[in-house]
């Protein structure tokens, strides 16, 4: 096999992987974007991702329908995120510490309840074949996309429009930019934030369903490792714009797919290093885009995570 | 007990104890929903943690690294940072401890042990100090960066342990070459626990003395309490914060080195056991006070040690300890909302009492003063 075709194969695999691996990133970053627009930072999305992946797998396994699993995953995500929202509503409770606590609680609950789900197979989310025009099996495999991905695309567009042009979006943004203004208009800031966190958790739960019901398509304890956290950093990178979250998720999906892509063409060296690429990339991007002196453009003004 | 002392004890002792008791209750309810008996669970938790000498040995062995990883959260928190990358520092510390002999043969005996442990502490300190530098000079949130760095560290660890540093003899479970026998941390004479426990406790006491008894520690606390005031007073906040991060990271790196030198004798995947994450919880329960970390770490070591008993006897998954820890963490954080309420309530009671005194009639005042005189006379007699 010539070098050129080798690299072409890797490129195609990365492209396909960008969508495959990027779908959970997309949903979690959209969910976190909504939460952070109301100026709550939910670091517990890592736990939400794992718990909703397990719930989705369980739902699909028990009912035989992957879409029931997807719904259950969303609900599980919303419930855990509701706990985060309620905890943070209490006085003197630190957002970030609560997120860490829910990361641990979500993972613990998921591993505990999911013990019986490691072996069985559950009905998977159907794929949409976009590569029918090609003869190459690799291109076909690369262009086989998750049925949830178009939903994510639509969600990003809807969220961008809703945050900018609807009353609900304005209320969420008000709670995020100026709680005084929201209170002056009679909205309960806490309630808005809890609802935004719950909605964000539901959306992130859809990403979890993608993990366990599409790729990798099974439930085990190593399913997610830091993807929820990368998504939180993605939102900062995307400057809290839903459409930019889409682009960032695809970029990171491609970076995350590099390791398996290289393995698929036989390059096994540095597997762990390539798998660590998304984290390094996230860190580099954070270093590049953050600044100690000024607040980031587009940051909700009440948010405490970016200085 | 004076009112203010009572309020302080309530906030720092009673609330955490109540939160932990609540977590145990919730956990009992949780396993009951799964079909096991709560009372049996609680009894097994106690027995597995503190029941007999074997449990104690297990508990203390697990508590040793927890003391150090909790310091990795507590010391930076006192400087105002929320660093949760102790897992990464621990893993890198373990890697360097097992990896130093590949580069430089350490001298035999205690000197060699000190050398490898020092190396692991240095690496851990540098790792977390990097997170501090990123925060101070680039404004990157330290929670996110330290957690990302810990995933990076785990990736690096796996790469080296399964690749360049792999022991050819380790087939099933990739690990590095074992440390020289003479460089291992032995057991304390008379007890079945390794020296790492003592070093953990010493580190906690030293950290507490530094934090509360030295000028540098005080300056760190000022920076943590109010960064702007610290800058107004002219404290070198960057240096203080990065030093605090380095100290915390050194403790976590040392924990990794001790785990390799005392427990595993080489670096392999069982080093990545979530000790860093449990350390976060230990630090929160101890209210980030290094002295309090010692008993809390023993308690959480007990939970971990009881987990295997729960698994064997009640057939509960080993993630049950994670669930208990999750409940404990959530309740500890929720109890923060009640902090200060006792103090407020006591002040309120005092105001009511004072008002009562101000409004009493002169006859009642005479009676009260007579009673006080009688009591004083009785005491003097």
Contacts between the chains, C-beta under 8 A, distances in Angstrom:
chain1	res1	chain2	res2	distance
A	43	B	143	6.7
A	43	B	144	7.7
A	83	B	330	7.3
A	87	B	330	6.7
A	87	B	333	6.2
A	87	B	334	6.0
A	90	B	334	6.2
A	90	B	336	7.5
A	90	B	337	3.7
A	91	B	337	5.3
A	92	B	336	5.2
A	92	B	337	5.7
A	92	B	339	6.4
A	92	B	340	7.7
A	93	B	333	5.6
A	93	B	334	7.0
A	93	B	336	5.4
A	93	B	337	5.9
A	94	B	82	7.6
A	94	B	333	7.3
A	94	B	336	7.6
A	96	B	82	5.3
A	96	B	143	5.2
A	97	B	82	6.9
A	97	B	284	6.7
A	97	B	333	5.7
A	98	B	330	7.9
A	98	B	333	5.6
A	100	B	84	5.9
A	100	B	143	7.5
A	100	B	280	6.1
A	100	B	329	7.6
A	101	B	281	7.9
A	101	B	326	6.9
A	101	B	329	3.8
A	101	B	330	5.1
A	101	B	332	7.9
A	101	B	333	5.6
A	102	B	326	7.9
A	102	B	330	7.3
A	104	B	277	6.1
A	104	B	280	7.9
A	104	B	281	7.1
A	104	B	322	6.7
A	104	B	325	6.2
A	104	B	326	4.9
A	104	B	329	5.9
A	105	B	323	7.3
A	105	B	326	2.9
A	105	B	327	7.0
A	105	B	329	6.7
A	105	B	330	5.9
A	106	B	326	7.6
A	107	B	322	6.6
A	107	B	326	7.9
A	108	B	319	5.6
A	108	B	322	3.1
A	108	B	323	4.3
A	108	B	324	8.0
A	108	B	325	6.7
A	108	B	326	4.4
A	109	B	323	5.9
A	109	B	326	6.8
A	111	B	317	6.8
A	111	B	319	3.5
A	111	B	322	6.3
A	112	B	316	7.9
A	112	B	317	5.2
A	112	B	319	4.2
A	112	B	320	5.8
A	112	B	322	7.1
A	112	B	323	5.1
A	115	B	317	4.2
A	115	B	319	7.2
A	221	B	319	8.0
A	225	B	151	6.4
A	226	B	147	7.1
A	226	B	148	7.1
A	226	B	151	4.5
A	229	B	144	6.6
A	229	B	147	5.5
A	229	B	148	6.7
A	229	B	151	7.8
A	230	B	148	7.5
A	232	B	144	6.4
A	233	B	144	5.5
A	233	B	148	7.0
A	269	B	163	7.7
A	270	B	159	6.5
A	270	B	163	7.8
A	271	B	159	7.7
A	272	B	155	4.8
A	272	B	156	7.6
A	272	B	158	4.2
A	272	B	159	4.0
A	272	B	162	7.1
A	272	B	163	8.0
A	273	B	155	6.3
A	273	B	156	7.5
A	273	B	159	5.1
A	275	B	155	6.0
A	276	B	151	6.9
A	276	B	152	5.3
A	276	B	154	7.9
A	276	B	155	3.0
A	276	B	156	6.9
A	276	B	159	7.9
A	279	B	148	4.8
A	279	B	149	7.8
A	279	B	151	4.6
A	279	B	152	4.9
A	279	B	155	7.1
A	280	B	152	6.0
A	282	B	148	5.7
A	283	B	140	7.9
A	283	B	145	6.3
A	283	B	148	5.0
A	283	B	149	6.9
A	283	B	152	7.2
A	286	B	134	7.9
A	286	B	138	7.9
A	286	B	140	4.8
A	286	B	141	7.9
A	286	B	144	6.9
A	286	B	145	6.5
A	286	B	148	7.9
A	287	B	134	6.2
A	287	B	138	5.1
A	287	B	140	5.9
A	290	B	138	5.6
A	290	B	139	4.4
A	290	B	140	4.9
A	290	B	141	7.8
A	291	B	138	7.1
A	291	B	139	5.2
A	292	B	136	6.9
A	292	B	137	6.4
A	292	B	138	6.3
A	292	B	139	3.7
A	293	B	139	7.4
A	305	B	141	5.0
A	305	B	144	7.6
A	306	B	139	7.1
A	306	B	141	7.0
A	307	B	139	4.4
